Amino acid sequence: MTSPRSTTTCTARRNPPRRAREPPSSSSSSSSSTVAVAGAAAAAPTQIAPFPLDDLLLPSSSSSFPPPQPYSNTSDASLNLRVFLRVRPLDAAPRPRRNPSGADSKLLRGRSAPRPKVAKGKSGVCLIVNSASSVTLSAPPPLSSTSALLDSKRIKSEVYNGFSFVFPPESRQPEVFDRVMDPLLVDFMSGKSSLLVAMGPTGSGKTHTMFGCPRDPGMVPLALKKIFSYAVGNAARTTDDNFPRTYYISMFEIYSERGKGERILDLCPDGVDLSIHQLTIKGLREVMISTLAEAESLVACGMLKRTTAATNANSQSSRSQCIINIRCDRKSLLDGNDLSLGSAVLTIADLAGAEREKKTGNQGSRLLESNFINNTSMVFGLCLRSLLEHQKNPRKPLQKHFKNSLLTRYLRDYLEGRKRMTLILTVKPGEDDYLDTSFLLRKASPYMKIKYSNLDDFSGLSSQKRSNLTLICPENFKRRKLNDLELAVENCDASANEDSRESKRDIVVDDSEKLQEIEPSQVLNSSSESLATLDSKVGHYDDLYAQLQRVTRNEMIMRNFAKALWQVLKQYKQKLLESEGAIEILKETIGKKDNEIMELQKKLEELSSYSSCQMPLFVEEFSCRVDDQSTCHATRPQTANSDTADSVASSDSRWQNNVEPIEQGSKNVLSRDYGGKNIEFGESGVWEISCPVDLTESANDPLIGSEETCVEAEGVASNDTASDLHQIGHKEEVNNSNTDCSYSLVLESPKHPAKVQCSERLLYEPHGYQEINQEHNDSKGLKSAQSESMCNGSSKDDDEGILSLSGNKGPILANDSKRPLGSDVLLNEDPETKNEFQVKELPEREKHDSTSKPCNVKKSKRRLLPASTMLLKEFTGPDIDTDKPKQERPKASAEGTGRSNGSISLIRLLNALPK
Ligand SMILES: Nc1ncnc2c1ncn2[C@@H]1O[C@H](COP(=O)(O)OP(=O)(O)OP(=O)(O)O)[C@@H](O)[C@H]1O
């Protein structure tokens, strides 16, 4: 093992301080004095004296600030990122010592300047401290009237609130330490890692705040002092819970050499260029420190090694981002086992300040350095801004800006909110610094809204893994390195601390025996190789982990999809079952209905057979009553090609049988039917069925129900399976005879031979029936015709010649053979066709006319003109306006019978007919 003291002996400043050109600002004197101090420090490379901490460190109790609280124990409000603001004195001359009689008083004697005060309203100042958490930034007054006009709309002053604390220019380092670093140290000692970053424009005092100078030490030396005072105190108190702590320091800087990309340099003595992989910096030396002196020497050595250069803005401007890690390793010595309980790392980052080319006057390589510095500052700010926006709106992804610079890659856990970070902003209050100060405050003040509410839970597996690796890798390297170093130390420095070496040799006793036979360089090489192998494995594990995450996510997606699909399928299955149930119910219903239909059909058949056998009433009623002796014919006399099949037998036995004489002398019912007879059509075509009727015999019969006489016909296919015959017309012809009428039906015959039954009824009922419903089924069970008449009972008043209607309900009986006076038939005197039922085929023209009126049996019901009206029209002329609406007709007859003139005339006419 080596000691920090030994590493300081080979100090060589890589970038020796150069004297800067005189900056234009008024702080030139202070700069030169600072350089003088720094030069003095560099002039004694062999031995770096420890910082005079004791006489400068103010006890917390003597400070006006309250005692420090660890951040982790504070209230919820303090869970935000803590942003401190430190205002550099306008004239940053070295401050007078509190105790001028101290050891270093010679350096400052005679050069002590009064502490610069920034008074409110004092000219030359753009930043005024309002309170402990607020400042006001005022734009400097314009230089000329023209620019005053241009700048008239510029914001004159801005107030920035919410800082964790604002350190005024006169504040001293211990005060800053108490406020900023002490709480971090408390957390650090209790095992929590944290980061302190100093940000600000060049020359604003970042390095001064972090490292200070021998007379005015900054946060790092003060923290080391506190750490070791704590360690000594605990050692004096025997043990610290049986958990002895071991501290290590590692330092490195990230810089850019002539703009050739970023590099990492180990700031420890004999440090070399390093590389970064993930969060691990390969080859970074970590030196164990056991005393304050060792630590201070190591830090001083690193500061001397850090790249600095003089610019117009800062005589010793940092040209790199410097990072110091102080690691505390706790071990358990219980049961004699050396078991690590984990490490906490306190990271302190002194960033190079953003700079303007105009101010720094940089050229060449310095200018390239400026670009690198500004770029790193910008990426750092972008990371924090992205974290803030992500926390404000979690739907916004956390941008991976950290990839754009080595510094942000190394500090990724802090920049993504997994570990606590504290910012200290340093600004210059001069008017010349207005732009830099304004830029910094505008950019960085919102960062105080970043929250650390879920520090413990937020670190996922990946983060945890990275953290472990970060801790493990240096530890492994350190162990191997320590073995090597210990061997070297054993050979060259036998008077070193034997106890310490012995204890460490015990830790690695097995390895050391082997390593004694190996050259140190070989050990180093093998260590580097092992580290490289480990790094590659880490990379491999990272890839595996990323793949695992992808697979897990895909699995979740597929699982959810399968669940949703399963639900849909279940719903469909349920619906299917319901449908099947409904189908079963319907099937049962259909079966029942089928049974009912079968029963009804059976009943119907029974009724049909009964009616054909027992009740010839229908046949009789639908028989053609041309006369008792005549026969009916269905003919086609007028067609050209009707020679062979013109005349069709129309008189069958049933027809003849059906034409039975009815009770003679009975005038109760008179029915005249066209139909009931079967006429067979041999060919398809349009046929006309006509029957002349002699009305002479029934001229004196009382007429009832004549107004509602209907004619229906139905074609029946010969095979009794289909009904294709259509009534497509209805002809009525009136001849100049009051005894003859001709009634025709125009039928369309199908291709198949068919039978036709047609009927027309005129009912006479002196004593009356009000309603007659008839239904006919032929012997083959086919419904053939239906006729319905409204009839009223009637009585004939011979004296008056008036047919009075009245009646009772009753069945219709068989008719007599008297020809009725058809209400809707016309008189025809044609002797040849008299009493013949003819079937004629219509000419083509008439076919078209007829077929254009679709007619089927069911629709053939129509309301005919009352027979009385037709007859009266014929005989009396148009005097009787029966077609007019009822309200336009005369209300009552002259006789006061309440009957219409038409009815009276009809009755008179009927009475006048020869019997
Ligand atoms: N609070 C202060 N009190 C006294 N002197 C200060 C204070 N802050 C800064 N200075 C002095 O100002 C000069 C510049 O400070 P410093 O080098 O720390 O600036 P910086 O921000 O680190 O600049 P850069 O980013 O260029 O490195 C130094 O000489 C330093 O001593």
PDBQT file of the ligand as one rigid body, heavy atoms in Angstrom, charges set to zero:
ROOT
HETATM    1  N1  LIG A1001     -15.870  34.279  -2.409  1.00  0.00    +0.000 N 
HETATM    2  C1  LIG A1001     -14.652  34.650  -2.783  1.00  0.00    +0.000 A 
HETATM    3  N2  LIG A1001     -13.915  35.337  -1.936  1.00  0.00    +0.000 NA
HETATM    4  C2  LIG A1001     -12.727  35.705  -2.290  1.00  0.00    +0.000 A 
HETATM    5  N3  LIG A1001     -12.176  35.443  -3.462  1.00  0.00    +0.000 NA
HETATM    6  C3  LIG A1001     -12.873  34.768  -4.355  1.00  0.00    +0.000 A 
HETATM    7  C4  LIG A1001     -14.156  34.330  -4.060  1.00  0.00    +0.000 A 
HETATM    8  N4  LIG A1001     -14.645  33.673  -5.138  1.00  0.00    +0.000 NA
HETATM    9  C5  LIG A1001     -13.666  33.689  -6.057  1.00  0.00    +0.000 A 
HETATM   10  N5  LIG A1001     -12.604  34.346  -5.606  1.00  0.00    +0.000 N 
HETATM   11  C6  LIG A1001     -11.397  34.551  -6.351  1.00  0.00    +0.000 C 
HETATM   12  O1  LIG A1001     -11.733  34.755  -7.694  1.00  0.00    +0.000 OA
HETATM   13  C7  LIG A1001     -10.832  34.131  -8.543  1.00  0.00    +0.000 C 
HETATM   14  C8  LIG A1001     -11.501  33.196  -9.497  1.00  0.00    +0.000 C 
HETATM   15  O2  LIG A1001     -12.077  32.224  -8.762  1.00  0.00    +0.000 OA
HETATM   16  P1  LIG A1001     -12.166  30.730  -9.285  1.00  0.00    +0.000 P 
HETATM   17  O3  LIG A1001     -10.940  30.336  -9.960  1.00  0.00    +0.000 OA
HETATM   18  O4  LIG A1001     -12.573  29.934  -8.146  1.00  0.00    +0.000 OA
HETATM   19  O5  LIG A1001     -13.252  30.867 -10.337  1.00  0.00    +0.000 OA
HETATM   20  P2  LIG A1001     -13.871  29.677 -11.127  1.00  0.00    +0.000 P 
HETATM   21  O6  LIG A1001     -15.299  29.871 -11.091  1.00  0.00    +0.000 OA
HETATM   22  O7  LIG A1001     -13.372  28.414 -10.677  1.00  0.00    +0.000 OA
HETATM   23  O8  LIG A1001     -13.363  29.973 -12.602  1.00  0.00    +0.000 OA
HETATM   24  P3  LIG A1001     -13.109  28.899 -13.719  1.00  0.00    +0.000 P 
HETATM   25  O9  LIG A1001     -14.383  28.335 -14.040  1.00  0.00    +0.000 OA
HETATM   26  O10 LIG A1001     -12.527  29.655 -14.814  1.00  0.00    +0.000 OA
HETATM   27  O11 LIG A1001     -12.199  27.899 -13.138  1.00  0.00    +0.000 OA
HETATM   28  C9  LIG A1001      -9.867  33.411  -7.675  1.00  0.00    +0.000 C 
HETATM   29  O12 LIG A1001      -8.709  34.156  -7.550  1.00  0.00    +0.000 OA
HETATM   30  C10 LIG A1001     -10.552  33.338  -6.357  1.00  0.00    +0.000 C 
HETATM   31  O13 LIG A1001      -9.631  33.391  -5.295  1.00  0.00    +0.000 OA
ENDROOT
TORSDOF 0
